[in-house]
Amino acid sequence: MTKRSSRRKESRENRDSGGVKQIPWQRVSNPNPPLEILKPEQIAMIHDASMRVLEDVGMRVDCPKTRSLLGEHGNKVDEATTQVWFDRGFIEERVAMAPSSFKVRARNADRWLEFGGNNIIFGSVGGPAFVNDSDKGRRPGTFAEFQDGIRILQSLNACHFMNNGIFACMDQPANQRHLDTLFTCFTLMDKCLGASLLGRERAQDAINMACIVHGTDSEGLRANPALIGNINTNSPLVLDTEMAQGAWTFAENGQPVTVTPFTLSGAMSPATIPGALVQQNAEALAGIAFLQTVNPGTPCLYGSFTSNVDMKTGAPAFGTPEYVKATLASTQLGRHYGLPIRASNTNASNVVDAQAAYESQMSLWACVMGQVNYVNHGLGWLEGGLSASFEKFIVDAEMIQMLIETLKPMDIREETLGVEAIKEVGPGGHFFGAADTLSRYETAFYAPMLSDWQNFENWEESGSLTATDRAHGIWQQLLKDYEEPPMDPAIREALSDYVSRRKDEINRSVAA
């Protein structure tokens, strides 16, 4: 071990045990007007092109029940090819039924969230197969590590919303792991929760468990939603059976659904960003119209996930200028239809390095400037979504905290203009000892959780830790400091009983 790495290890182990400095948990709104890069006539062109795609090309809809429903409402269906050609009037009429904003409750009654308007919500990563940290590297996720990930994200005040699949627990049976992850999320954290819509059974399990947690029935949950689901169309132009069934289940129970096409320009959509936006728009509107047909008024988010590929290799690229422009344009499209908007904090880096940070910063600024309402994958995304990184949780939390503080309006009053302080110091002096400075020194500026502002000599003496090194120590400290949010023992027991009963049912059905 080198002298420098030894110092790093010692510094991590001797990290301040007094806790991690964070800003308080808070709902966030964006007081600034959105950056709009499309002219009204360009929005109209994209809309019309999207309608022509749905009318002339249509979509393959794999679920027979979904095809039947769409056919009953005036859309042309070919059962032999499973193709559906959508009527323009049907799309426009149904999409208009979705609300422009909605609230979702959390187990902690103070942590409810409103999606829409100028609100911006930051959620955890969701969906990776791998977990990554600087000690053990990249590996398949385990249930024990999943539990630690939830503890860390519960502890990070910059995280508003939790995906119940922050990464796959590969040591759990695939047909049952959603029960364990839902139980973990409901018990180890008290924030708003997203659930898997991979088929009707998983979606229904999430609804049943949410009813137990909130002490209500399906009608109560419909009146006061407690979950959000996300479906991805299988771009180009396919809605598969499991996504349709899961979304249907949520819609008929009044739970919000995000419809997010996965339109990588040059691979799953045309090699121009306008073309990719046309396809994204067509797929998103078709999905939202379907959900409004299942249950008019179902809360929906317009999902944006258009980026590009590396044309030399075909590899997905994220946090690119193309991603920024697509996100900004998507926010305008979402507002055009009166829908809350979802986008993501993305990067394509394989490790937590400068690339991971600057691509994520590009993504986050696109979300903020465009006035995205829900930033999915806000904390922890790495490797183009294949890995969830514990260190990236911390790097992203720092960036999000800084953005939250940036969005707060400047406090301009006579007391903050500093005229008296300037008079006191006069020409050629300094403000370190001024009365105004001394009265504000503890609260004047943002105090970072991760950034190190020491000079070089002090930084070297304290271990020469990089941001990734420091992030590693912070997530470990959060685990040490973690306290499980209280839950009524009767509710916990009912949840546990439900999970055990459902596992028995699944095992019997597999054995039959």
C-alpha positions as CSV (number, residue, x, y, z in Angstrom):
1,M,0.0,0.0,0.0
2,T,1.4,3.4,-0.9
3,K,1.8,6.2,1.6
4,R,-1.0,8.2,-0.1
5,S,-3.5,5.3,-0.1
6,S,-2.6,4.5,3.5
7,R,-3.5,8.1,4.4
8,R,-6.7,7.9,2.5
9,K,-7.7,4.7,4.3
10,E,-6.8,6.2,7.7
11,S,-8.8,9.3,6.9
12,R,-11.8,7.3,5.9
13,E,-11.7,5.3,9.1
14,N,-11.2,8.4,11.3
15,R,-14.0,10.4,9.6
16,D,-15.8,12.8,11.9
17,S,-18.4,10.8,13.8
18,G,-20.6,13.8,14.4
19,G,-22.7,13.1,11.4
20,V,-23.0,14.4,7.8
21,K,-23.8,18.0,7.0
22,Q,-26.8,18.3,4.8
23,I,-29.5,20.9,3.9
24,P,-32.9,20.0,5.4
25,W,-35.4,17.8,3.5
26,Q,-37.7,20.2,1.7
27,R,-40.1,20.4,-1.2
28,V,-38.5,22.4,-4.1
29,S,-40.1,24.7,-6.6
30,N,-38.4,26.5,-9.5
31,P,-39.2,30.2,-9.4
32,N,-37.6,31.0,-12.8
33,P,-39.3,30.8,-16.2
34,P,-38.4,27.7,-18.2
35,L,-35.9,27.9,-21.0
36,E,-37.9,27.3,-24.2
37,I,-35.9,26.3,-27.3
38,L,-38.9,25.5,-29.5
39,K,-41.1,28.1,-31.2
40,P,-44.9,27.5,-31.1
41,E,-44.9,26.5,-34.7
42,Q,-42.2,23.9,-34.1
43,I,-44.2,22.3,-31.3
44,A,-47.1,22.2,-33.7
45,M,-44.9,20.5,-36.3
46,I,-43.7,17.8,-33.9
47,H,-47.3,17.2,-32.7
48,D,-48.6,16.8,-36.2
49,A,-45.8,14.5,-37.2
50,S,-46.4,12.4,-34.1
51,M,-50.1,12.1,-35.0
52,R,-49.1,11.1,-38.6
53,V,-46.9,8.3,-37.1
54,L,-49.7,7.0,-35.0
55,E,-52.2,7.2,-37.8
56,D,-50.1,5.9,-40.6
57,V,-47.5,3.6,-38.9
58,G,-49.3,2.8,-35.6
59,M,-47.8,0.7,-32.8
60,R,-47.5,-3.0,-32.1
61,V,-49.6,-3.6,-28.9
62,D,-48.8,-7.1,-27.6
63,C,-51.5,-7.3,-25.0
64,P,-54.9,-8.6,-26.4
65,K,-56.9,-6.9,-23.7
66,T,-55.3,-3.6,-24.5
67,R,-55.8,-4.0,-28.2
68,S,-59.5,-4.8,-27.6
69,L,-60.0,-1.7,-25.5
70,L,-58.3,0.5,-28.1
71,G,-60.4,-1.1,-30.8
72,E,-63.6,-0.4,-28.9
73,H,-62.8,3.3,-28.9
74,G,-62.4,3.8,-32.7
75,N,-58.8,2.8,-33.3
76,K,-58.0,0.4,-36.2
77,V,-56.7,-3.0,-34.9
78,D,-55.2,-5.9,-36.9
79,E,-55.2,-8.9,-34.6
80,A,-53.0,-10.9,-37.0
81,T,-50.1,-8.5,-36.7
82,T,-51.2,-7.0,-33.3
83,Q,-50.9,-3.6,-34.9
84,V,-53.0,-0.6,-33.8
85,W,-53.4,2.5,-35.8
86,F,-54.6,5.4,-33.6
87,D,-57.2,8.0,-34.4
88,R,-55.9,11.5,-34.0
89,G,-59.1,12.7,-32.3
90,F,-58.9,9.8,-29.8
91,I,-55.4,10.7,-28.8
92,E,-56.0,14.4,-28.4
93,E,-59.3,13.9,-26.5
94,R,-57.9,11.2,-24.1
95,V,-54.6,13.0,-23.3
96,A,-56.6,16.1,-22.3
97,M,-58.3,14.0,-19.6
98,A,-55.1,13.6,-17.6
99,P,-54.6,16.1,-14.7
100,S,-52.0,18.8,-14.9
101,S,-50.8,18.1,-11.4
102,F,-51.4,15.6,-8.6
103,K,-50.2,14.7,-5.1
104,V,-48.6,11.5,-3.8
105,R,-48.5,10.8,-0.1
106,A,-45.7,9.2,1.8
107,R,-45.5,7.1,5.0
108,N,-44.3,10.2,6.7
109,A,-47.2,12.5,6.3
110,D,-44.9,15.5,6.1
111,R,-43.1,14.2,3.0
112,W,-46.0,14.3,0.5
113,L,-45.1,15.5,-3.0
114,E,-46.9,17.4,-5.7
115,F,-46.0,16.6,-9.3
116,G,-46.7,19.4,-11.7
117,G,-46.6,23.2,-11.8
118,N,-43.1,24.5,-11.1
119,N,-42.3,21.8,-8.6
120,I,-39.1,19.8,-9.1
121,I,-38.7,16.4,-7.4
122,F,-35.5,14.4,-7.3
123,G,-35.8,10.6,-7.1
124,S,-33.4,7.7,-6.7
125,V,-31.8,5.5,-9.4
126,G,-34.0,2.6,-10.5
127,G,-33.5,-0.6,-12.5
128,P,-29.7,-1.4,-12.7
129,A,-28.6,-5.0,-12.5
130,F,-25.3,-4.1,-10.8
131,V,-24.2,-2.3,-7.7
132,N,-20.8,-0.5,-7.5
133,D,-18.7,1.0,-4.8
134,S,-15.0,1.9,-4.5
135,D,-14.2,-1.0,-2.1
136,K,-15.8,-3.9,-3.9
137,G,-16.1,-2.6,-7.4
138,R,-18.9,-3.6,-9.8
139,R,-20.9,-6.7,-9.0
140,P,-24.4,-8.2,-9.2
141,G,-26.6,-6.6,-6.5
142,T,-27.6,-8.5,-3.4
143,F,-30.6,-8.1,-1.1
144,A,-28.3,-7.0,1.9
145,E,-26.7,-4.3,-0.3
146,F,-30.1,-3.2,-1.5
147,Q,-31.2,-2.7,2.1
148,D,-28.0,-0.6,2.7
149,G,-28.8,1.4,-0.4
150,I,-32.3,2.2,0.9
151,R,-30.8,3.3,4.3
152,I,-28.4,5.6,2.5
153,L,-31.1,7.2,0.3
154,Q,-33.5,7.5,3.3
155,S,-30.7,9.4,5.0
156,L,-30.0,11.8,2.1
157,N,-32.3,14.9,2.4
158,A,-31.7,15.6,-1.3
159,C,-33.6,12.5,-2.2
160,H,-37.4,13.1,-2.3
161,F,-38.6,9.9,-3.9
162,M,-37.5,6.2,-3.8
163,N,-37.7,3.7,-6.6
164,N,-38.3,0.3,-5.1
165,G,-35.8,-1.2,-7.5
166,I,-32.7,0.9,-7.0
167,F,-30.9,-2.2,-8.3
168,A,-31.8,-5.8,-8.8
169,C,-31.3,-8.2,-5.9
170,M,-29.8,-11.0,-8.0
171,D,-29.6,-13.4,-5.0
172,Q,-33.4,-13.4,-4.7
173,P,-35.9,-15.3,-6.9
174,A,-36.9,-13.1,-9.8
175,N,-40.6,-13.8,-9.4
176,Q,-40.5,-12.8,-5.7
177,R,-37.9,-10.2,-5.2
178,H,-40.4,-7.3,-5.7
179,L,-42.0,-8.4,-2.4
180,D,-38.8,-8.1,-0.5
181,T,-37.8,-4.8,-2.0
182,L,-41.3,-3.3,-1.4
183,F,-41.2,-4.5,2.2
184,T,-37.7,-3.0,2.6
185,C,-38.8,0.3,1.1
186,F,-42.0,0.5,3.2
187,T,-40.1,-0.3,6.5
188,L,-36.6,1.3,6.1
189,M,-37.7,4.6,4.6
190,D,-40.7,6.9,4.9
191,K,-40.5,8.8,1.6
192,C,-42.7,8.6,-1.5
193,L,-42.3,5.3,-3.4
194,G,-42.2,4.1,-7.0
195,A,-43.2,0.5,-7.8
196,S,-42.5,-2.0,-10.6
197,L,-45.2,-2.3,-13.3
198,L,-43.6,-5.4,-14.8
199,G,-46.9,-7.3,-15.0
200,R,-50.3,-7.2,-13.2
201,E,-49.2,-9.3,-10.2
202,R,-46.3,-7.1,-9.2
203,A,-48.4,-4.0,-9.6
204,Q,-51.2,-5.4,-7.6
205,D,-48.8,-6.5,-4.8
206,A,-47.5,-2.9,-4.6
207,I,-51.1,-1.6,-4.3
208,N,-52.1,-4.2,-1.7
209,M,-49.0,-3.4,0.4
210,A,-49.5,0.3,0.1
211,C,-53.1,-0.2,1.4
212,I,-51.7,-2.0,4.5
213,V,-49.1,0.7,5.2
214,H,-51.6,3.5,4.9
215,G,-54.4,1.8,6.7
216,T,-56.8,2.1,3.8
217,D,-58.5,0.1,1.0
218,S,-58.4,0.4,-2.8
219,E,-60.9,3.3,-2.8
220,G,-58.9,5.2,-0.2
221,L,-55.7,4.7,-2.2
222,R,-57.5,5.8,-5.4
223,A,-58.6,9.0,-3.6
224,N,-55.2,9.6,-2.1
225,P,-52.4,8.0,-4.2
226,A,-49.4,6.6,-2.5
227,L,-47.4,5.1,-5.4
228,I,-46.0,6.0,-8.8
229,G,-45.3,3.5,-11.5
230,N,-43.2,3.8,-14.7
231,I,-43.5,2.0,-18.0
232,N,-41.2,2.1,-20.9
233,T,-42.4,1.5,-24.4
234,N,-40.2,-0.9,-26.3
235,S,-39.0,1.6,-28.9
236,P,-39.6,1.8,-31.7
237,L,-43.4,1.7,-31.4
238,V,-44.1,-1.4,-29.3
239,L,-46.1,-1.6,-26.1
240,D,-45.4,-5.1,-24.6
241,T,-47.8,-7.1,-22.6
242,E,-46.3,-6.9,-19.1
243,M,-45.9,-3.1,-19.3
244,A,-49.5,-2.7,-20.5
245,Q,-50.9,-5.0,-17.8
246,G,-48.9,-3.3,-15.0
247,A,-49.9,0.2,-16.1
248,W,-53.6,-1.0,-16.5
249,T,-53.6,-2.2,-12.9
250,F,-52.2,1.1,-11.6
251,A,-54.6,3.1,-13.7
252,E,-57.7,1.3,-12.6
253,N,-56.6,1.8,-9.0
254,G,-55.9,5.6,-9.6
255,Q,-52.2,5.4,-9.0
256,P,-50.0,7.7,-11.2
257,V,-48.1,6.3,-14.2
258,T,-45.2,7.7,-16.1
259,V,-45.0,6.7,-19.7
260,T,-41.4,6.9,-20.9
261,P,-40.3,5.9,-24.4
262,F,-36.7,4.8,-24.6
263,T,-35.7,6.6,-27.8
264,L,-32.0,6.6,-28.4
265,S,-31.4,8.6,-31.5
266,G,-29.7,6.6,-34.2
267,A,-30.6,3.2,-32.6
268,M,-34.3,3.0,-31.5
269,S,-35.3,6.2,-33.1
270,P,-34.3,8.4,-36.1
271,A,-30.8,9.8,-36.2
272,T,-32.0,13.4,-35.8
273,I,-33.2,14.8,-32.4
274,P,-36.4,16.2,-34.0
275,G,-37.1,12.8,-35.4
276,A,-36.5,11.1,-32.1
277,L,-38.8,13.6,-30.4
278,V,-41.5,12.9,-32.9
279,Q,-41.3,9.2,-32.1
280,Q,-41.0,9.8,-28.3
281,N,-44.0,12.0,-28.4
282,A,-46.1,9.5,-30.4
283,E,-45.3,6.6,-28.0
284,A,-45.8,8.7,-24.9
285,L,-49.2,10.1,-26.0
286,A,-50.4,6.7,-27.1
287,G,-49.6,5.2,-23.7
288,I,-51.2,8.1,-21.9
289,A,-54.3,7.9,-24.1
290,F,-54.6,4.2,-23.3
291,L,-54.4,4.9,-19.6
292,Q,-57.1,7.6,-19.8
293,T,-59.3,5.0,-21.6
294,V,-58.8,2.5,-18.7
295,N,-59.7,5.2,-16.1
296,P,-60.3,8.8,-17.2
297,G,-58.4,11.2,-15.0
298,T,-55.6,8.8,-14.1
299,P,-52.6,10.9,-13.1
300,C,-49.8,10.6,-15.7
301,L,-46.4,12.0,-16.3
302,Y,-45.0,12.7,-19.8
303,G,-41.7,10.7,-19.8
304,S,-38.7,12.0,-21.6
305,F,-35.7,9.8,-22.2
306,T,-34.4,10.8,-25.6
307,S,-30.6,10.8,-26.0
308,N,-28.2,9.6,-28.7
309,V,-25.7,6.8,-29.4
310,D,-22.0,6.8,-30.2
311,M,-22.2,6.5,-34.0
312,K,-18.8,4.7,-34.0
313,T,-19.8,1.9,-31.6
314,G,-23.6,2.1,-31.1
315,A,-23.1,2.5,-27.4
316,P,-25.6,4.7,-25.6
317,A,-24.4,8.2,-24.7
318,F,-25.9,10.3,-21.9
319,G,-25.5,13.8,-20.6
320,T,-24.8,15.0,-24.1
321,P,-25.7,18.3,-25.8
322,E,-28.3,16.2,-27.7
323,Y,-29.7,14.9,-24.4
324,V,-29.9,18.5,-23.1
325,K,-31.8,19.8,-26.2
326,A,-34.1,16.8,-26.2
327,T,-34.9,17.3,-22.5
328,L,-35.6,21.0,-22.9
329,A,-37.8,20.3,-26.0
330,S,-39.6,17.6,-24.1
331,T,-40.6,19.9,-21.3
332,Q,-42.2,22.2,-23.8
333,L,-44.1,19.3,-25.3
334,G,-45.3,18.1,-21.8
335,R,-46.5,21.6,-21.0
336,H,-48.2,21.8,-24.4
337,Y,-50.4,18.9,-23.4
338,G,-50.8,20.1,-19.8
339,L,-48.9,17.2,-18.3
340,P,-46.3,16.9,-15.5
341,I,-42.9,16.1,-17.0
342,R,-40.3,13.4,-16.1
343,A,-36.7,13.4,-17.2
344,S,-33.5,11.9,-15.7
345,N,-30.0,12.6,-14.3
346,T,-27.9,10.5,-16.7
347,N,-24.3,9.8,-17.5
348,A,-22.4,7.1,-19.5
349,S,-19.3,6.9,-17.3
350,N,-18.2,3.5,-16.0
351,V,-16.8,4.9,-12.7
352,V,-17.4,7.9,-10.4
353,D,-15.1,10.3,-12.1
354,A,-15.1,13.7,-13.8
355,Q,-17.1,12.3,-16.7
356,A,-19.8,11.0,-14.4
357,A,-20.0,14.4,-12.8
358,Y,-20.0,16.7,-15.8
359,E,-22.4,14.5,-17.8
360,S,-24.7,14.4,-14.8
361,Q,-24.4,18.2,-14.3
362,M,-25.4,18.7,-17.9
363,S,-28.5,16.4,-17.4
364,L,-29.4,18.1,-14.1
365,W,-29.2,21.6,-15.5
366,A,-31.3,20.6,-18.5
367,C,-34.0,19.4,-16.0
368,V,-33.8,22.6,-13.9
369,M,-33.7,25.0,-16.9
370,G,-36.5,23.2,-18.7
371,Q,-38.6,23.0,-15.5
372,V,-38.9,19.2,-15.3
373,N,-41.2,18.1,-12.5
374,Y,-39.7,14.7,-11.7
375,V,-36.0,13.9,-12.1
376,N,-35.9,10.1,-12.1
377,H,-32.5,8.4,-11.5
378,G,-31.5,11.6,-9.7
379,L,-29.1,9.9,-7.3
380,G,-26.8,6.9,-8.0
381,W,-27.0,6.3,-11.8
382,L,-23.8,5.1,-13.4
383,E,-22.6,3.2,-16.5
384,G,-25.6,4.3,-18.6
385,G,-28.0,2.8,-16.1
386,L,-26.4,-0.6,-15.7
387,S,-25.0,0.2,-12.2
388,A,-26.1,1.9,-9.1
389,S,-23.2,3.5,-7.3
390,F,-23.0,4.3,-3.6
391,E,-20.4,7.0,-4.1
392,K,-22.6,8.5,-6.9
393,F,-25.4,8.7,-4.4
394,I,-23.3,11.3,-2.5
395,V,-21.9,13.1,-5.6
396,D,-25.4,13.5,-6.9
397,A,-26.8,14.6,-3.6
398,E,-24.2,17.3,-3.4
399,M,-25.1,18.6,-6.9
400,I,-28.8,18.5,-6.1
401,Q,-28.3,20.3,-2.8
402,M,-26.4,23.0,-4.7
403,L,-29.2,23.3,-7.3
404,I,-31.8,23.5,-4.6
405,E,-29.9,26.4,-3.0
406,T,-29.4,28.1,-6.4
407,L,-33.1,28.0,-7.0
408,K,-33.9,30.0,-3.8
409,P,-34.6,33.7,-4.7
410,M,-31.9,36.2,-3.6
411,D,-32.9,38.0,-0.5
412,I,-32.6,41.7,-1.4
413,R,-33.6,44.0,1.5
414,E,-32.0,47.1,3.0
415,E,-30.3,44.9,5.6
416,T,-28.7,42.7,2.9
417,L,-27.4,45.5,0.7
418,G,-24.3,45.9,2.9
419,V,-24.0,49.6,2.7
420,E,-23.2,49.9,6.5
421,A,-20.6,47.1,6.2
422,I,-19.0,48.9,3.3
423,K,-18.9,52.2,5.3
424,E,-17.4,50.3,8.2
425,V,-14.5,48.8,6.2
426,G,-13.9,51.6,3.8
427,P,-11.3,51.6,1.0
428,G,-8.5,49.0,1.2
429,G,-9.8,47.1,4.2
430,H,-11.3,43.6,4.5
431,F,-14.6,42.2,5.7
432,F,-13.5,39.2,7.8
433,G,-13.8,41.2,11.0
434,A,-16.7,43.4,10.0
435,A,-19.7,43.3,12.4
436,D,-22.0,42.3,9.5
437,T,-19.7,39.3,8.6
438,L,-19.4,38.1,12.2
439,S,-23.2,38.2,12.6
440,R,-23.6,36.0,9.5
441,Y,-20.6,33.8,9.4
442,E,-22.4,30.5,10.4
443,T,-25.2,30.8,7.9
444,A,-24.1,33.2,5.2
445,F,-23.3,30.7,2.4
446,Y,-24.0,27.1,1.3
447,A,-22.0,24.6,3.4
448,P,-21.0,21.6,1.2
449,M,-21.5,18.0,2.2
450,L,-18.8,16.6,-0.2
451,S,-16.7,19.5,-1.6
452,D,-13.3,20.1,0.1
453,W,-12.3,23.8,0.2
454,Q,-9.0,23.4,2.1
455,N,-5.8,24.7,0.5
456,F,-3.4,22.2,-1.0
457,E,-1.2,21.8,2.0
458,N,-4.1,21.2,4.4
459,W,-5.8,18.9,1.9
460,E,-2.5,16.9,1.5
461,E,-2.0,16.7,5.2
462,S,-5.6,15.4,5.8
463,G,-5.1,12.5,3.4
464,S,-5.2,13.9,-0.2
465,L,-8.7,12.5,-0.6
466,T,-10.5,12.9,-3.9
467,A,-14.2,13.6,-4.1
468,T,-14.8,9.9,-4.7
469,D,-12.8,9.0,-1.6
470,R,-14.8,11.5,0.5
471,A,-18.1,10.2,-0.9
472,H,-17.1,6.7,0.1
473,G,-16.6,7.9,3.7
474,I,-19.8,9.8,3.7
475,W,-22.1,6.9,2.7
476,Q,-20.4,4.7,5.3
477,Q,-21.1,7.4,7.9
478,L,-24.7,7.6,6.9
479,L,-25.1,3.9,7.4
480,K,-23.6,4.3,10.9
481,D,-25.9,7.2,11.7
482,Y,-29.0,5.6,10.2
483,E,-32.1,5.3,12.3
484,E,-35.1,3.3,11.0
485,P,-38.2,5.5,10.8
486,P,-40.9,4.3,13.3
487,M,-43.7,2.0,12.1
488,D,-46.7,0.6,14.0
489,P,-45.7,-3.0,14.9
490,A,-49.1,-4.2,13.8
491,I,-48.6,-2.7,10.3
492,R,-45.2,-4.2,10.0
493,E,-46.5,-7.6,11.0
494,A,-49.4,-7.3,8.5
495,L,-46.8,-6.5,5.8
496,S,-44.7,-9.4,6.7
497,D,-47.7,-11.8,6.7
498,Y,-48.7,-10.5,3.3
499,V,-45.2,-11.1,1.9
500,S,-45.0,-14.6,3.3
501,R,-48.5,-15.5,2.0
502,R,-47.7,-14.2,-1.5
503,K,-44.4,-16.1,-1.6
504,D,-46.3,-19.3,-0.7
505,E,-48.8,-18.6,-3.5
506,I,-46.0,-18.0,-6.0
507,N,-44.2,-21.1,-5.0
508,R,-47.3,-23.2,-5.4
509,S,-48.1,-21.8,-8.8
510,V,-44.6,-22.5,-10.0
511,A,-44.8,-26.1,-8.7
512,A,-48.2,-26.8,-10.2
